[in-house]
Amino acid sequence: MPGSRTARTFLTTLALLIGTFNANAQDASIDIELLTLTAEDNREIAAFIMHPKTGINPASPGLIFHHGGPGGHGARLIGAPRYAADAMARLGYTTITIVSRHSNTYVDEPLENAALDVDAALKVLLSKGIEDIVLVGNSFGSVRVSMFMRDRPSPNVRAMVHVAPTYDLNKHMRELSDMAPDYAMHLEKLRRAVKDRQGRLPSPDADNPDRLATPPLFQTGFGRPQTAATLLNWWGPDADNQLSDIIAHFEIPQLLLGGTNDRVTQPERLEFLRTSARSSSRVDVIAYQDGDHYFTGYQEKVASDIADWLTELGLAPAPYATVRFFDNNQVVEFNGVDFAIRSPGLIYEPQQAGDVRERPAILLLPDWKGYLLSDSMDNMARAIASTGHTVVVPQLQSDGFRGSQNTTFDRTRQDIAAWLDAVKQAGYERVIGIGLGTSGLWLADNDRHAPDSAFTGFVLVDPPISLRDDASVGIGKDRLDQLVEQANEWIAAGTDRNHVIHAAYQSPHMPGEPGLNRIIQYAPTFLEYYGPDSKMELGRYVNRLSRPTLVLAAPNRFYDSDDGLARALRRAPKTTTLAWQAELTTPKSAANAIGEWLASLPN
């Protein structure tokens, strides 16, 4: 590919067949979802999502498309927000196309408000677990997505694509519009209208006596009337929306696409924008011979080139994982009676070439008080499965609020053994145990008391250094000692099933966090977690870990730097690796780090 420089939500799901590049063609491989976005200013914005028939894959990047024109529309097949979004969805991406507020309100709506529409779309993709975002602006939409990145920069946006990016808007008014021949005169009319308080449409509120007033409207040259203030905001000499200025400050990669016969985006315009984007880590330009503003005859090639470029950036769609329930055959004792409970789990199986059973399976344990069916667990499991490993997420007796109250470590070991057997019976000889938060120490405790050779390694994600120390600082050592004494008295009296330990405290490491840490546990469980002989101590296990272990951590309620973790791991064997992340651990960042670590292990 030519490279010039390296330098809301109301949701209706429709089982529709989306037209491909041929308007009469139908494609049953993707679905469309219509939704109404609610922007920050409570404006409702129409949009549609396209994704593979298999569903949204949060492990793959998401693309936000913005159409062009003052009154454009994202569903028109002539624009990239339709034809390219369609093609990218067929490749495995999730795309969301905005129908801008300006489609109906360009008469009297500031241009910068488009950033609110893009922000609403971004929040939808993030809510679906998609972490890597690409912005795609078509024609005038290129200005809008760029203004979003200037005004509301998001670290989730990894790259930008400008499809036939329009000219700088003040130049249009000054040199190209119907106002150009008498530019100074028209400019004076506009400014006078604003000064005379005739520059905006009046508020429609019933108590506004001027709500029926009709201030003058002016033509932009696109046959689109606008109020004086709005026209100046969009096209005037002081308008702060010049694309060549805005993109100069972006460090992320940018792709510029245009046709040589496009009167709006001519080759020299692309070259000017390329040199303007001087801070970008990479800028690529593709010009299509004899291509027009709508890329007639080139639409499929445009979509293909965008996909290739994203692949070069490491933003290719990830393998999709099918998900199904996966139950074990566990037998547990309750009040002296054995019950076959068949605890539920979910198995995520990546759809890709080869026998996935040749790779280690992942047994992914939710955090203490975590939950099998939560969005966060689903996103984490999908992200890890995208690395090519089958992931099993089990429900343990200790999971959830109820389980956290009365499940002791011996029962957790029984759970882990039952789930490990289930994974082995599914044909996997090697298993990597991954524990989130406190569940990482469940795995370490299991390896100490009931080691199984099927486990070939462990990953502890954000493990606590010491729950006892955390609580001791949070509620005070004297109060904690009183709770321990009370728990021991109840156990000695045989009344520990009749009372619970209840305490609340603020974690000392995250003072700004609004939530409290609340302890509601029966005495035996409380002592195992917070007593003098607490089993929730990282240092209790690290020097005895018998398998390769990755400790993956980021700032959280237990620590704000890696200093404490490094001290806790100082006696760990050489097979233990600490990977510190400066930002909060996300499914994507965790999957990347885990994938690299797995690749480093001997087969």
C-alpha positions in Angstrom: 0.0 0.0 0.0 1.4 3.4 -0.8 2.7 5.1 2.3 3.8 8.7 2.2 5.1 9.1 5.7 5.5 7.2 8.9 5.7 10.3 10.6 -28.7 4.2 24.0 -30.0 3.5 24.3 -33.2 2.5 22.6 -32.4 -0.5 20.5 -34.3 -2.3 17.8 -32.7 -5.4 16.4 -33.7 -6.1 12.8 -33.1 -9.3 11.0 -32.3 -7.5 7.8 -30.2 -8.3 4.8 -27.9 -5.4 4.1 -27.2 -4.4 0.6 -23.6 -4.6 -0.5 -21.9 -2.5 -3.1 -24.4 -3.6 -5.6 -27.7 -1.9 -4.5 -29.6 -5.0 -5.5 -27.3 -7.4 -3.8 -28.2 -9.0 -0.4 -25.8 -10.2 2.2 -27.1 -12.5 5.0 -23.8 -12.6 6.8 -24.3 -9.3 8.7 -27.1 -7.8 10.9 -28.2 -4.2 11.4 -29.3 -2.7 14.7 -31.1 0.6 14.7 -30.6 2.7 17.8 -31.2 6.2 19.1 -28.2 7.7 20.8 -28.8 10.2 23.6 -26.0 12.8 23.4 -24.7 14.7 26.4 -27.0 17.6 25.7 -30.0 15.2 25.6 -30.3 15.4 21.8 -31.5 12.2 20.3 -29.3 11.1 17.4 -30.3 8.3 14.9 -27.6 5.7 14.2 -27.2 2.1 13.0 -24.8 -0.6 14.0 -23.7 -3.3 11.6 -21.9 -6.4 12.7 -21.4 -10.1 11.6 -24.3 -12.4 12.0 -22.4 -14.1 14.7 -22.7 -11.0 16.9 -20.6 -8.2 18.2 -17.1 -9.3 19.0 -15.7 -6.9 21.7 -12.2 -8.3 21.0 -12.3 -6.6 17.5 -12.0 -2.9 16.8 -15.1 -0.8 16.3 -15.5 1.8 13.6 -17.5 5.0 13.9 -18.6 6.4 10.6 -19.7 10.0 10.0 -21.4 11.0 6.8 -20.7 14.3 4.9 -22.7 17.3 3.9 -24.6 19.9 5.9 -27.7 17.8 5.4 -26.2 14.4 4.6 -27.4 11.0 5.7 -25.4 7.9 6.8 -27.7 5.3 5.1 -27.0 6.5 1.5 -25.2 3.9 -0.4 -23.0 6.4 -2.2 -21.2 7.2 1.1 -18.5 5.3 3.0 -20.7 5.3 6.1 -22.8 2.8 4.3 -20.8 0.9 1.7 -17.5 0.8 3.7 -19.3 0.1 7.0 -21.1 -2.8 5.3 -17.9 -4.2 4.0 -16.0 -3.9 7.3 -18.9 -5.6 9.2 -18.5 -8.6 6.8 -14.9 -8.8 7.7 -15.7 -9.0 11.4 -15.7 -5.4 12.6 -18.5 -3.7 14.5 -19.4 -0.4 12.8 -21.7 2.4 14.0 -22.9 5.0 11.5 -24.2 8.3 12.9 -27.0 10.3 11.2 -25.8 13.6 12.4 -27.9 16.2 14.2 -26.9 18.5 11.3 -28.9 16.4 8.9 -32.0 18.3 10.3 -30.5 21.2 12.3 -27.8 22.7 10.1 -29.8 25.9 9.7 -29.0 26.9 13.3 -26.7 24.4 15.0 -23.0 25.1 15.8 -20.7 22.8 13.9 -18.7 21.8 17.1 -21.9 20.1 18.5 -21.1 17.3 16.1 -18.6 16.2 18.7 -21.4 15.3 21.0 -22.8 12.9 18.4 -19.5 11.1 18.0 -19.1 11.0 21.7 -22.5 9.3 22.1 -21.5 6.7 19.5 -18.1 6.1 21.2 -19.9 5.4 24.5 -22.1 2.8 22.8 -19.1 0.9 21.5 -17.3 1.1 24.8 -20.4 -0.1 26.6 -20.2 -3.2 24.4 -16.7 -3.9 25.6 -15.0 -2.6 22.4 -11.8 -0.9 23.4 -10.1 -0.1 20.1 -11.9 2.6 18.1 -11.3 3.9 14.6 -13.0 7.1 13.4 -14.0 7.3 9.7 -15.1 10.7 8.3 -16.6 10.9 4.8 -16.3 14.3 3.1 -17.6 16.9 5.6 -17.7 14.1 8.2 -14.0 14.2 8.3 -14.1 17.7 9.8 -16.7 16.5 12.4 -14.7 13.5 13.6 -11.6 15.6 13.7 -13.3 18.2 15.8 -14.3 15.4 18.2 -10.8 14.3 18.6 -9.6 17.9 19.2 -12.4 18.8 21.7 -12.9 15.4 23.4 -9.7 13.3 22.8 -10.2 9.7 23.6 -7.3 7.2 24.3 -9.5 4.5 22.8 -9.3 6.0 19.3 -6.4 4.3 17.7 -6.6 5.7 14.1 -8.5 8.0 11.8 -9.6 7.6 8.2 -10.5 10.6 6.0 -12.6 9.6 3.0 -12.6 12.4 0.4 -11.9 15.0 3.2 -13.5 18.4 2.4 -11.6 21.7 1.9 -11.0 24.1 4.7 -14.4 25.7 5.3 -13.4 29.4 5.5 -11.7 29.0 2.1 -15.0 27.7 0.7 -16.9 30.9 1.8 -14.0 33.2 0.7 -13.2 31.6 -2.6 -15.7 29.0 -3.7 -19.2 29.8 -2.5 -21.8 32.1 -4.1 -20.7 34.7 -1.6 -17.1 34.8 -3.0 -17.5 37.6 -5.6 -18.8 40.0 -2.9 -17.2 38.4 0.1 -16.6 41.5 2.1 -20.1 42.7 1.6 -21.7 39.4 2.6 -19.4 39.2 5.6 -20.5 42.6 6.8 -24.2 41.6 6.4 -23.7 38.5 8.5 -21.9 40.3 11.3 -24.5 43.1 11.3 -27.3 40.5 11.7 -25.4 39.0 14.7 -24.8 42.4 16.2 -28.5 43.3 15.8 -29.5 40.0 17.6 -30.8 38.6 14.4 -28.2 35.9 14.1 -29.9 32.9 15.7 -33.4 31.4 15.6 -35.4 32.3 18.8 -36.0 29.8 21.5 -39.2 27.9 20.9 -40.1 28.0 24.6 -43.8 29.0 25.1 -42.8 31.8 27.5 -40.5 33.4 24.9 -42.4 36.4 23.4 -40.1 36.4 20.3 -40.4 32.7 19.6 -42.3 33.3 16.3 -39.7 35.7 15.0 -38.0 35.0 11.6 -34.5 36.3 11.5 -32.9 36.4 8.0 -31.3 33.3 6.6 -28.3 33.2 4.2 -27.3 30.8 1.5 -24.0 28.9 2.0 -23.4 28.0 -1.6 -24.6 24.4 -1.0 -28.2 25.5 -1.3 -28.5 25.2 2.4 -29.9 28.2 4.3 -28.3 29.1 7.6 -28.7 31.8 10.3 -25.9 34.4 10.3 -24.3 33.2 13.5 -24.3 29.6 12.3 -23.0 30.4 8.9 -20.1 32.4 10.5 -19.6 29.5 12.9 -19.2 27.0 10.1 -17.7 29.1 7.2 -16.5 32.4 8.6 -13.0 33.7 8.7 -12.7 33.1 12.4 -14.3 29.6 12.4 -12.1 27.2 14.4 -12.7 24.2 12.2 -10.1 24.1 9.5 -9.2 20.5 8.9 -5.6 21.2 8.0 -5.1 22.9 11.4 -7.0 20.3 13.5 -5.3 17.2 12.2 -1.8 18.7 12.7 -2.1 17.9 16.5 -3.0 14.2 16.2 -0.4 11.6 17.0 -2.4 8.6 15.9 -2.1 7.2 12.4 -4.2 8.8 9.7 -5.3 7.6 6.3 -6.3 10.0 3.5 -8.3 8.8 0.5 -9.4 10.7 -2.6 -10.1 10.5 -6.3 -8.1 12.4 -8.9 -11.3 13.7 -10.5 -12.8 14.9 -7.2 -13.3 18.6 -7.4 -13.6 18.8 -3.7 -10.6 16.6 -2.7 -8.1 17.0 -5.4 -4.7 15.3 -5.2 -3.0 18.5 -4.1 -5.5 18.8 -1.3 -4.6 15.3 -0.1 -0.9 16.2 -0.2 -1.5 19.4 1.7 -3.4 17.5 4.4 -0.6 14.9 4.5 2.0 17.5 5.2 -0.3 19.2 7.7 -0.6 16.0 9.8 2.9 16.5 11.0 2.5 15.0 14.5 1.0 11.7 13.3 3.0 8.6 13.8 2.0 7.6 10.3 0.1 9.2 7.4 -0.8 7.3 4.3 -2.4 8.7 1.1 -4.2 6.7 -1.6 -5.4 8.5 -4.7 -7.8 6.6 -7.1 -7.2 7.4 -10.8 -10.2 9.2 -12.3 -12.1 8.6 -9.0 -14.9 11.1 -8.1 -16.1 12.4 -4.8 -18.3 9.2 -4.3 -15.6 6.8 -5.5 -17.8 5.5 -8.3 -16.4 2.2 -9.4 -13.9 2.2 -6.5 -16.1 1.6 -3.4 -15.1 -2.0 -2.9 -11.5 -1.1 -3.4 -11.8 1.8 -0.8 -13.2 -0.6 1.8 -10.5 -3.2 1.0 -7.7 -0.6 1.3 -9.1 0.6 4.7 -9.2 -3.0 5.9 -5.6 -3.6 4.7 -4.4 -0.4 6.4 -6.0 -1.3 9.7 -4.4 -4.7 9.5 -1.0 -3.2 9.1 -1.7 -1.2 12.3 -2.5 -4.3 14.2 -6.2 -3.4 14.2 -7.5 -6.4 12.2 -10.7 -8.2 13.5 -10.0 -10.8 16.1 -11.2 -14.4 15.8 -14.8 -14.7 17.0 -15.5 -17.1 19.9 -18.7 -19.0 20.1 -20.2 -19.2 23.6 -22.2 -22.0 25.2 -23.1 -23.3 28.6 -20.6 -25.8 30.0 -21.5 -27.6 33.2 -19.5 -29.8 35.5 -20.4 -33.0 37.3 -19.6 -31.7 40.8 -21.0 -33.4 43.9 -21.2 -31.3 47.1 -22.2 -32.0 50.6 -25.0 -30.0 52.2 -26.3 -30.8 55.8 -24.8 -34.3 55.5 -26.3 -35.1 52.1 -24.4 -35.2 48.8 -25.9 -33.3 45.9 -24.9 -33.4 42.3 -25.2 -29.7 41.5 -23.6 -29.6 38.1 -22.4 -26.0 38.5 -22.8 -23.9 35.4 -20.0 -22.3 33.4 -19.5 -20.8 30.0 -17.0 -22.0 27.4 -15.7 -19.6 24.7 -14.3 -21.5 21.7 -12.4 -19.5 19.1 -13.4 -20.1 15.5 -10.2 -20.5 13.6 -8.2 -23.0 11.7 -6.5 -25.8 13.5 -7.4 -27.8 16.6 -7.6 -25.4 19.5 -7.1 -28.4 21.9 -3.4 -28.3 20.9 -3.2 -25.1 22.9 -3.7 -24.8 26.6 -7.2 -24.1 27.7 -7.9 -21.2 30.0 -9.7 -21.6 33.3 -10.8 -18.0 34.0 -12.0 -17.5 37.6 -14.1 -14.4 38.4 -13.0 -12.1 41.2 -14.4 -12.7 44.6 -18.0 -11.4 44.6 -17.7 -11.5 40.9 -20.3 -13.2 38.6 -20.2 -15.6 35.8 -22.8 -13.7 33.7 -21.4 -10.2 34.1 -20.5 -8.1 31.0 -17.0 -7.6 32.4 -16.4 -11.3 32.6 -17.8 -11.8 29.1 -15.5 -9.1 27.7 -12.5 -10.5 29.4 -13.2 -14.0 28.2 -13.8 -12.9 24.6 -10.6 -10.9 24.6 -8.5 -13.8 25.9 -10.3 -16.2 23.5 -9.3 -13.9 20.6 -5.7 -15.0 21.2 -6.7 -18.5 20.1 -7.3 -20.2 23.4 -10.5 -21.9 24.6 -11.7 -20.1 27.7 -13.9 -21.7 30.4 -15.5 -19.3 33.0 -16.8 -21.4 35.9 -19.2 -20.5 38.7 -17.7 -21.4 42.0 -19.4 -21.8 45.4 -17.4 -18.8 46.5 -18.7 -16.5 43.7 -21.2 -13.7 44.1 -22.4 -12.0 47.2 -23.9 -15.2 48.8 -20.8 -17.3 48.1 -18.5 -14.7 49.5 -20.3 -14.9 52.9 -19.7 -18.5 53.9 -17.4 -20.3 51.4 -14.1 -21.4 52.8 -10.9 -22.3 50.9 -11.4 -26.0 51.1 -14.7 -25.8 49.2 -13.1 -23.5 46.7 -10.4 -26.2 46.1 -13.2 -28.7 45.5 -14.6 -26.4 42.9 -11.4 -25.9 41.1 -10.7 -29.6 41.0 -14.2 -30.3 39.6 -13.7 -27.7 36.9 -10.3 -28.9 36.0 -11.7 -32.4 35.5 -14.4 -31.0 33.2 -11.9 -29.2 31.1 -9.7 -32.3 30.8 -12.7 -34.4 29.9 -13.3 -31.9 27.1 -10.0 -33.0 25.6 -7.6 -30.4 26.9 -4.4 -31.8 28.4 -2.9 -28.5 29.4 -4.7 -25.7 31.4 -3.6 -22.2 32.3 -5.4 -20.9 35.4 -6.2 -17.2 35.4 -7.6 -15.6 38.5 -9.0 -12.1 38.7 -8.3 -10.3 41.9 -8.7 -12.5 44.9 -9.4 -15.6 42.8 -5.7 -15.5 41.8 -4.9 -16.4 45.4 -7.5 -19.3 45.2 -5.4 -20.7 42.4 -2.2 -20.2 44.3 -3.7 -21.9 47.4 -4.9 -24.8 45.2 -1.5 -25.2 43.7 0.0 -25.4 47.3 -2.5 -27.9 48.8 -3.8 -29.9 45.7 -1.4 -29.5 42.8 -2.5 -30.9 39.5 -0.1 -31.5 36.6 -2.7 -30.4 34.1 -2.1 -26.8 35.3 0.9 -25.7 33.3 0.9 -22.0 34.5 -1.0 -19.3 36.3 -1.9 -15.7 35.7 -2.8 -13.5 38.7 -4.5 -10.4 37.5 -4.5 -7.5 40.1 -4.0 -9.8 43.1 -4.4 -8.4 46.6 -1.1 -8.2 48.5 -3.0 -8.6 51.8 -6.7 -8.3 52.6 -5.9 -8.2 56.3 -3.5 -5.3 55.9 -6.0 -3.5 53.7 -8.8 -3.8 56.3 -6.4 -3.1 59.2 -5.6 0.3 57.7 -9.2 1.0 56.5 -11.1 0.2 59.8 -8.2 0.3 62.2 -6.2 -2.5 63.7 -8.0 -2.4 67.1 -11.4 -2.7 65.4 -10.2 -5.5 63.2 -8.8 -7.3 66.3 -12.2 -6.9 68.0 -13.9 -8.5 65.0 -11.5 -11.4 65.0 -12.1 -11.9 68.7 -15.8 -11.9 68.1 -15.5 -14.4 65.3 -13.5 -16.8 67.5 -16.0 -16.5 70.3 -18.9 -17.5 68.0 -17.0 -20.5 66.7 -16.1 -21.6 70.2 -19.8 -21.3 71.3 -21.0 -23.1 68.1 -23.1 -20.1 67.1 -21.1 -19.0 64.1 -23.9 -19.9 61.7 -26.2 -17.5 63.6 -24.1 -14.4 63.3 -22.2 -12.5 60.6 -19.3 -10.1 60.8 -20.3 -6.8 59.4 -17.9 -3.9 58.8 -17.2 -1.3 56.1 -14.2 0.8 55.3 -12.6 2.9 52.6 -9.6 1.4 50.9 -6.5 3.6 51.7 -5.1 3.2 48.2 -8.1 4.6 46.3 -9.3 7.5 48.5 -11.2 9.1 45.7 -13.3 6.0 45.0 -16.9 6.6 46.0 -17.6 2.9 46.9 -16.8 1.3 50.3 -15.4 -2.1 50.9 -18.1 -4.0 52.9 -17.4 -7.2 54.9 -20.4 -9.4 55.4 -19.2 -12.9 56.3 -19.8 -15.7 58.7 -17.0 -16.3 61.2 -15.0 -19.2 59.6 -14.8 -17.4 56.2 -14.0 -14.1 57.8 -11.1 -15.5 59.6 -9.7 -17.2 56.5 -9.8 -13.8 54.7 -9.1 -11.3 57.4 -7.8 -13.2 60.4 -4.3 -13.3 61.8 -3.6 -16.4 59.7 -5.3 -14.9 56.6 -5.0 -16.9 53.4 -5.5 -13.8 51.4 -1.8 -12.9 51.5 0.2 -12.9 48.3 3.4 -13.4 50.1 2.1 -16.7 51.6 2.2 -18.4 48.2 4.6 -16.7 45.8 7.7 -18.6 46.9 5.9 -21.9 46.6 4.4 -21.4 43.1 5.5 -24.5 41.2 4.4 -23.4 37.7 5.3 -20.5 35.5 3.3 -17.5 36.8 2.5 -14.1 35.4 1.4 -11.4 37.9 -0.4 -8.8 35.8 -1.3 -5.7 37.8 -2.2 -2.0 37.5 -3.3 0.7 40.0 -6.3 -0.6 42.0 -7.7 -0.6 45.5 -4.7 -2.6 46.9 -1.8 -0.6 45.5 -1.1 2.5 43.4 2.4 1.5 42.2 4.3 -1.7 41.6 6.6 -1.1 44.7 4.5 -3.2 47.1 4.0 -5.9 44.5 7.7 -6.1 43.8 8.4 -6.5 47.5 5.7 -9.2 47.9 7.3 -11.1 45.0 10.9 -10.7 46.0 11.1 -14.4 47.1 9.2 -15.7 44.1 10.9 -18.2 41.9 12.5 -17.1 38.6 9.5 -18.6 36.8 7.4 -15.7 38.2 7.0 -12.6 36.0 5.6 -9.3 37.1 4.0 -7.2 34.4 3.0 -3.7 35.6 0.6 -1.6 33.6 0.4 2.1 34.3 -3.3 2.3 33.5 -6.2 0.3 34.8 -6.3 -3.3 33.5 -8.8 -3.7 30.6 -9.8 -6.9 28.9 -7.8 -5.9 25.8 -4.6 -4.9 27.7 -4.9 -8.1 29.8 -5.4 -10.3 26.8 -2.4 -8.8 25.0 -0.1 -9.2 28.0 -1.4 -12.8 28.6 -1.0 -13.6 24.9 2.6 -12.5 24.9 3.4 -14.4 28.1 1.7 -17.6 26.8 3.8 -17.3 23.6 6.9 -17.2 25.6 6.2 -20.5 27.4 7.8 -23.7 26.2 5.4 -25.9 24.3 
